Amino acid sequence: QVQLVESGGGLVQAGESLRLSCAASGLTFTFSTYAMGWFRQAPGKEREFVARISGNRMSTDYEDSVKGRFTISRDNAKNTVYLQMNSLKPEDTAVYYCNVYPPRSNYWGQGTQVTVSS
């Protein structure tokens, strides 16, 4: 059974930083064979793509509004993917999820809440 467990969220003020982590277990193949992504869902909105990283860490991609502020990374030895979020804005407030990329519907975890106050 695949488990993706997100952590690291919290309440911060605008301009501050957070680092999210996602620990993966139960995947069929070696963690490094999977591209991984971060996604978020704000209240009343659809879940949206935030960032993704290839299995070998050579390629990354970001949603336009987070480019230059967020950095995705991974540690394949720890089966963990990270999202460093700097210069946070109130519009970044959402529940953040990780998943393989492209995401699989049965892999979604509980997510971690990020709240940014102005």
N, C-alpha and C positions, 0 to 999 in steps of 0.2 A: 504494500500500500504506500503510495507516494505521500510524503508529508513535506510541506513547505511552511516553515515557521518564521514569521517576520517579527522583528523586535527593533527597539531603538526610538520609537516615536515618543512624542511628548508635546508639552505646551511651551512655546518659545515666543519671543518678541520678534517683530520684523527686523531683518538684518542679521539675525543670529543663525547658527548652524546646527544641524543634526546629522548623525550618521546612522542609517538604517542597515540592518543585517537580515539575511534570509538564509536559514540553514535547511538544506535539502536532504531527504533520506528516502529510501525505497524506490529510487529510480531504476528502471530496467537496465540501463547501460551506465557506463562510467560517467560521472558528473561532467567531465571535461568534454564529452561529446555533445552536450546540449548547449545551444544558445540560451541565454537567460534574459529575462526582462523584468522591469519594474513598471507597475501600472498604478493608477490612483482613481479614486471615486469620491468626488465632492458631493455634499448633500444635494439631492434633487437632480443630480447629473449622471450621465452614463460613465461607466468606467473607461478610462482613457490610457493610452500608451504614454510612458514617461521616458524610458531609456532601455536599451538592450546592449548585450555584449556577446560576442562570439565565444565559442567554447575554448578557443586558444588565446583569448584576450586581445587578438590583433585588431578587431573591429568593434567599434561602438557607434551608437546612433542615439539621438536625443530629440525629443519633442521641442519645437522651436522656443517655447516660452521658458524652458529650463536650460537651454544651451548657454554655456559660460558660467552657470551657477551650480549645476549638479554634475557629479562624476560617478559613473558606474564602474565597479571593479569586481574582481572575483578571486578567490583563493581555492583552486581546484583540490588542493590537498585537504582542505577543511570542508569541502562541499558547500561553500558559502559564497553568496553574492552580496555586495554592499552598494549602498547609494549614499554618497556624501553630498549633502545639500547645504550650500552656502547662500548667504544673502537672501534668506527666506522672505517671502512676501505673504500677506494675508490670503491671496488667491492660491497659494500652495496648500492651504488647509484641505485635508482629505484623508481618507483611509488609504494607505499605501499597501500594495500587494506585490509579491513576486510570483513568477511563473516561468515555465520554459517558454521559448520563443520559436515559433508562434505559440500562443498560450493554449492550453488544453483545459476544457471546461471542468473536468473532474479533478484538477490539480489545485484549484484556488484554496488558499488557507484563510485564516481569520483576519489577516492584515494587521497593520499597526497604525494607530491614529496619530496624525500630525496636525497640530493646531497652531496657527501663527497669528498672534494678536498685533494690532496696529499701534 
